[in-house]
Amino acid sequence: MSTPDPNIPETSDPLAETLHMLRLTGTLYCRGELTAPWAIAVPRIEGVMIFVTVTSGSCWLTLEGHAPQLLNQGSLALIPHSTPHVISSAEGMEGAPLFEQPVEKVSERYEIMRYGGGGALTRTMYGVVRFDDVAAEHLLKLLPEIIMIDAWDDQAGGWLQSTLRFIANEAASLKPGGETVITRLSDVVVIQAIRTWLESGSASDTGWIAALRDPQIGRSLALMHRNPGIDWSVEQLAMRAGMSRSAFAARFTDLVGQTPLKYLTEWRMRIARGKLIDTTQGLAAISQDLGYQSEAAFCRAFKRVFGHSPGAVRRGGPPHEAAGIGVPEHASAA
């Protein structure tokens, strides 16, 4: 197990650095060509977040438990917890079930839906995405039921406006390789939308986000995130944060909701779970990379966190731990 290197550079923005680690997997995108009247009901899809952006025309979004919201051209709605909703050409319409609508499969990750009564045309890009990342497990718990951004408004930032215009152009005339461009740009849009929400000041001033924003605790979190295999002690982390051991431990636990070493262990185990699912790396190598002197010690820590062994995950494991988003054949519709 390696010891802390005093020369490890520190970051001036732990929150931005942690968000940079986010990555999307199990994504599926649908280009919608919808003619009025139309309405589609989207059920809850466990383990994913959903977004819709209007590239031409307008539509109504009615989220369960919320008042209807009009989405004009350039609007982006991100639904982090997959709350059931209806997307429609007019307010108050009852939606047709999502999974009963036919789609044209363009590729494994991209499809087209043409639906409606032949009236005014609305074009949308609809996505079902899943974060496969340690940081996301903490972040998603803190996100609201819906994040709305008007990309055509200059205050939303030129990056979103230009990116969505590019997506709209690609979607209007799909060229060879266009679906790859659209899906990759859409991944960027989702992450940037979350960053915009965080920067808007809407995020809570407590919990994990507040800890990352804290000058001292954020510094220690960034060190653990970047260097999970180091044999960090509370004393060492406190020293790097410029605090006494007792003050650091108390403030860390108050903000994060866990002691520093319990947080570090869970962070390591979630990294390990990702490696077990996504790679063929052996248990011995994974345990060594994460700072464990023996495979047995690593396996004990893993079982304490998840309730089952690393081998169970490697063999396919409990369904909720396996890769994939577990949605029907097409999981997007508008």
C-alpha positions in Angstrom: 0.0 0.0 0.0 1.5 3.3 -1.0 2.0 6.2 1.3 0.9 9.8 0.6 3.2 11.8 -1.6 3.7 15.3 -0.3 4.2 16.5 -3.9 0.8 15.4 -5.1 -0.7 18.6 -6.7 -3.9 19.9 -5.2 -6.8 21.2 -7.1 -8.3 24.7 -6.9 -11.8 23.4 -7.8 -12.6 20.0 -6.3 -16.2 20.1 -7.5 -15.3 20.8 -11.2 -12.6 18.1 -11.0 -15.1 15.5 -9.6 -17.7 16.4 -12.3 -15.0 15.9 -14.9 -14.9 12.2 -13.8 -18.5 11.6 -14.8 -19.1 9.3 -17.7 -22.3 7.9 -19.3 -23.0 4.3 -20.3 -26.0 2.3 -21.5 -27.3 5.3 -23.5 -30.1 5.3 -26.0 -31.2 8.2 -28.1 -34.3 8.8 -30.2 -35.0 11.5 -32.8 -38.7 12.3 -32.8 -40.6 13.6 -35.8 -44.0 14.3 -34.2 -47.0 15.8 -35.9 -50.0 17.3 -34.0 -52.0 16.0 -32.3 -49.7 13.7 -30.4 -49.0 12.7 -26.8 -46.7 10.0 -25.4 -46.7 8.7 -21.8 -43.2 7.7 -20.5 -43.2 5.4 -17.4 -40.5 5.3 -14.8 -37.5 3.4 -16.0 -35.4 2.4 -13.1 -31.7 3.3 -12.9 -31.6 5.9 -15.7 -32.1 9.6 -16.2 -34.0 11.0 -19.1 -33.6 14.2 -21.1 -35.6 15.8 -24.0 -34.6 18.8 -26.1 -36.8 20.4 -28.7 -34.9 21.1 -31.9 -37.8 22.4 -33.9 -41.3 23.5 -32.9 -42.6 23.2 -29.3 -44.3 20.7 -27.0 -45.7 20.3 -23.5 -44.0 18.3 -20.7 -46.1 17.2 -17.8 -44.1 15.6 -15.0 -46.0 13.5 -12.5 -46.8 15.8 -9.6 -45.8 19.0 -11.4 -47.6 21.6 -13.5 -47.3 21.3 -17.3 -44.3 23.2 -18.8 -44.0 24.5 -22.4 -40.7 23.5 -24.1 -39.9 25.8 -27.0 -37.3 25.3 -29.6 -33.9 25.1 -27.8 -35.4 24.1 -24.5 -33.7 21.3 -22.6 -35.4 19.3 -19.8 -33.4 16.8 -17.8 -35.3 14.3 -15.6 -32.6 12.8 -13.3 -34.8 10.3 -11.5 -36.9 9.1 -14.5 -40.1 10.5 -13.0 -43.1 9.4 -15.1 -44.2 12.1 -17.6 -46.2 12.9 -20.7 -44.9 14.8 -23.7 -47.6 16.2 -25.9 -48.4 18.7 -28.7 -51.0 20.4 -26.4 -51.5 20.8 -22.7 -53.6 18.3 -20.8 -53.5 15.4 -23.4 -53.5 11.8 -22.3 -50.4 10.0 -23.6 -50.2 6.8 -25.6 -47.9 4.2 -23.9 -44.3 4.7 -24.8 -43.4 1.1 -25.6 -46.3 0.5 -27.9 -45.0 3.0 -30.4 -43.0 1.7 -33.4 -39.5 3.1 -34.1 -36.9 2.8 -36.8 -33.6 1.4 -35.5 -30.7 3.3 -37.0 -28.0 1.7 -34.7 -27.7 0.1 -31.4 -27.9 3.5 -29.6 -30.0 5.5 -32.0 -33.5 5.3 -33.3 -36.2 7.5 -35.0 -39.8 7.7 -34.2 -42.4 9.2 -36.6 -45.8 9.6 -34.9 -48.8 11.8 -34.8 -51.9 13.1 -36.6 -50.2 14.9 -39.5 -50.5 18.5 -38.2 -47.8 20.9 -37.1 -44.3 19.3 -36.8 -42.2 19.1 -33.7 -38.7 17.7 -33.8 -37.1 16.4 -30.5 -34.1 14.6 -29.3 -34.9 12.2 -26.5 -32.4 10.3 -24.5 -32.3 7.6 -21.8 -28.9 7.6 -20.1 -27.1 6.1 -17.2 -24.1 7.3 -15.3 -21.6 4.5 -14.6 -19.4 6.4 -12.2 -18.6 6.6 -8.5 -19.2 10.3 -8.3 -22.6 10.1 -9.9 -23.9 7.8 -7.2 -23.5 10.7 -4.7 -24.5 13.4 -7.2 -27.8 11.9 -8.4 -29.2 11.8 -4.9 -29.0 15.5 -4.7 -30.5 16.5 -8.1 -34.1 17.8 -8.3 -36.8 16.0 -10.2 -36.4 18.2 -13.2 -33.7 20.6 -14.5 -34.9 23.1 -17.2 -32.6 25.1 -19.4 -33.5 27.5 -22.3 -30.5 27.1 -24.5 -31.6 29.9 -26.9 -31.3 32.3 -24.0 -27.9 33.8 -24.0 -27.8 33.5 -20.2 -27.7 29.7 -20.6 -24.2 30.0 -22.1 -23.0 29.7 -25.7 -21.8 26.2 -25.2 -25.3 24.8 -24.9 -26.8 26.9 -27.6 -24.1 25.9 -30.2 -24.1 22.3 -29.2 -27.9 21.9 -29.5 -27.9 23.7 -32.8 -25.3 21.2 -34.0 -27.5 18.3 -32.8 -30.5 19.9 -34.5 -28.7 20.2 -37.8 -27.4 16.6 -37.6 -30.9 15.3 -36.7 -32.6 17.2 -39.5 -30.5 15.5 -42.2 -28.9 12.4 -40.8 -25.6 11.7 -42.7 -23.4 8.6 -42.4 -22.0 8.6 -38.9 -24.4 11.2 -37.8 -25.9 9.1 -35.1 -22.5 8.8 -33.5 -22.0 12.5 -33.5 -25.5 13.1 -32.0 -25.0 10.5 -29.2 -21.6 11.8 -28.2 -22.8 15.4 -28.2 -25.9 14.5 -26.2 -23.7 12.9 -23.5 -21.8 16.2 -23.2 -25.1 18.1 -23.0 -26.3 16.0 -20.1 -23.2 16.6 -18.1 -23.0 20.3 -18.9 -26.7 20.7 -18.0 -25.9 19.4 -14.5 -22.9 21.7 -14.3 -25.1 24.6 -15.3 -27.6 23.7 -12.5 -24.8 23.5 -10.0 -23.3 26.8 -11.0 -26.7 28.5 -10.9 -26.7 28.3 -7.2 -29.8 26.0 -7.1 -27.8 23.1 -5.5 -28.1 22.5 -1.8 -25.6 24.1 0.5 -25.4 20.9 2.5 -24.2 17.4 1.8 -21.7 16.1 -0.7 -21.8 19.1 -3.0 -21.3 21.5 -0.1 -18.4 19.3 1.0 -16.7 19.5 -2.4 -17.2 23.3 -2.4 -15.7 23.6 1.1 -12.0 24.8 0.7 -10.6 22.4 3.2 -12.9 19.3 3.0 -13.1 19.6 -0.8 -9.3 19.4 -1.0 -9.3 16.2 1.0 -12.1 14.7 -1.1 -10.2 15.5 -4.3 -7.1 13.8 -2.9 -9.1 10.6 -2.2 -10.9 10.6 -5.5 -7.6 11.0 -7.5 -5.5 8.7 -5.4 -7.8 6.0 -3.9 -4.9 3.5 -3.6 -2.9 5.6 -1.2 -2.9 4.6 2.5 -4.6 7.7 3.7 -5.0 8.3 7.4 -7.3 10.9 9.0 -4.2 12.6 10.3 -2.7 12.9 6.8 -5.9 14.2 5.2 -6.3 16.7 8.0 -2.8 17.9 7.5 -3.3 18.4 3.8 -6.5 20.3 4.6 -4.7 22.5 7.0 -6.8 21.4 10.0 -6.4 19.6 13.3 -7.4 16.0 13.2 -10.4 16.4 15.5 -11.7 19.5 13.6 -11.2 17.8 10.2 -13.0 14.6 11.3 -15.9 16.5 12.7 -16.4 18.8 9.8 -16.0 16.0 7.2 -18.5 13.8 8.9 -21.0 16.7 9.3 -20.8 17.7 5.6 -20.4 14.3 4.0 -22.5 12.2 6.4 -19.7 9.6 6.8 -16.3 9.4 8.5 -13.3 10.1 6.2 -12.1 6.5 6.2 -15.6 5.0 5.7 -16.1 7.3 2.7 -12.7 6.3 1.3 -13.6 2.6 1.7 -16.9 3.0 -0.1 -15.3 5.1 -2.9 -12.7 2.3 -3.4 -15.4 -0.4 -3.5 -17.5 1.4 -6.0 -14.4 1.8 -8.2 -13.8 -1.9 -7.8 -17.3 -2.8 -8.7 -17.0 -0.9 -11.9 -13.7 -2.7 -12.8 -15.4 -6.1 -12.1 -18.2 -5.3 -14.4 -16.4 -3.5 -17.2 -12.9 -5.2 -17.3 -11.3 -8.6 -17.0 -8.7 -7.3 -14.4 -8.1 -9.9 -11.7 -9.1 -9.5 -8.1 -5.5 -9.4 -7.0 -4.7 -6.6 -9.3 -7.8 -4.6 -8.4 -7.2 -5.0 -4.7 -3.6 -3.9 -5.1 -4.5 -0.8 -7.2 -7.0 0.2 -4.5 -4.4 0.0 -1.7 -5.2 -3.4 -0.2 -2.2 -5.6 0.8 -4.2 -8.8 0.4 -7.0 -10.1 -1.8 -8.7 -11.4 1.3 -8.8 -8.0 3.0 -10.2 -6.5 -0.2 -12.9 -9.1 -0.5 -14.0 -8.6 3.2 -14.2 -4.8 2.6 -16.2 -5.3 -0.6 -18.7 -7.6 1.1 -19.2 -5.2 4.0 -20.1 -2.4 1.6 -22.3 -4.4 -0.9 -23.4 -7.5 1.0 -22.0 -9.9 -1.5 -18.6 -11.0 -2.8 -16.6 -9.5 -5.7 -16.9 -12.9 -7.3 -20.7 -12.6 -7.4 -20.4 -9.4 -9.4 -17.8 -10.9 -11.8 -20.1 -13.9 -12.4 -23.0 -11.7 -13.3 -24.0 -10.9 -9.8 -27.2 -9.4 -8.4 -29.3 -8.0 -11.3 -29.1 -4.4 -10.0 -25.3 -4.6 -9.9 -24.9 -5.9 -13.5 -24.1 -3.7 -16.4 -26.9 -2.5 -18.7 -29.9 -0.4 -18.0 -32.6 -3.0 -18.2 -35.0 -1.2 -20.4 -37.3 -2.6 -23.1 -36.1 -2.8 -26.7 -36.6 0.9 -27.3 -36.5 3.1 -24.3 -37.1 6.5 -25.8 -39.9 8.0 -27.7 -40.1 11.6 -28.4 
